[in-house]
Amino acid sequence: MISVIICTYNRDKYIYGVLQSIALNDYPKSKYEIVLVNNNSTDNTEAEVARFASDYPDVTLRTFVETNQGLSYARNRGIKESGGNILIYVDDDATVNKEYLSGYAAFFEANPDISAAGGPIIPDYEEGEEPEWMTYFIKRLLTAYLYFGDKEREFPGKNYPGGGNAAYRKAVFEKVGLYNVELGRSGGNLGGGEEKDIFNKMIAAGMKFRYIPQPVLYHKIPKYKLEKDYFNRLTCGIGASEKARTLAVSKGCYIKRLFAELIKWGGTLVLWCWYAIQFKPGRGNMLVRFRWNVTRNLL
């Protein structure tokens, strides 16, 4: 049994679309449920969810309200309420392809020794083409872009599944614990680090996870996510979250993260020079602003 967990907060514009994309999957409806956790939405989310339930009565949809504000609280509520042994997190501002559920189901059935998996996350720009200043690194940051090819493989380097398109065996959380509620987004706070924390614990416990190409998520990117204010809030949130995450492990882990930041600065300055040579200073400047916001909040 698969439990698709959708945690939502004030996304009435998108919530029907993501639910519908799941309902249109080529996977038997008797083999999955949707667990929707409403994290105190104040818009028309409830009405949009009711509209979906009316339009697709053959889909098992269970809804809950999590009154503790924060994505990690909502994700943990989803785990507790789920009846499936495979839990799939889907972002509330996205849509998925028709092979989404069948792709995850086939993977876990064929790989009983693997505990988690993640698929591609492709940005869907509402205003058309992506801006000229966009680089691979900024794209990963602003849109959660993730693509490592059309073949199943290990995640390269220190990469791990994106939080908006990730699947776990429920046993993962029984072994490593739930999401750290001190991390992650909460209302207008753009914190993070909760997924990284889970996967670091999985690695320490010897649990395996893989990249699979079949389940694709298309992430809606509205215009405001490409503006300076959002960029600054997001990158500052990353720095603050990294400080909280590493200090929760140990002071030594935090100091190690500071040294890693120095290395990241070296790479950033090399890229700035490279873009300057190409007469594309806007790209380099965005990378420097990203690094500066992370560093000052990390400190």
Secondary structure, 3 states (H helix, E strand, C coil): CEEEEEEECCCCCCHHHHHHHHHCCCCCHHHEEEEEEECCCCCCHHHHHHHHHHHCCCCCEEEEECCCCCHHHHHHHHHHHCCCCEEEEECCCEEECCCHHHHHHHHHHHCCCCCEEECCEEEEECCCCCCCCCCHHHHHHHHCCECCCCCCECCCCCCCCCCCEEEEECHHHHHHCCCCCCCCCECCECCCCHHHHHHHHHHHCCCCEEECCCCCEEEEECHHHHCHHHHHHHHHHHHHHHHHHHHHHCHHHHHHHHHHHHHHHHHHHHHHHHHHHCCCHHHHHHHHHHHHHHHHHHC
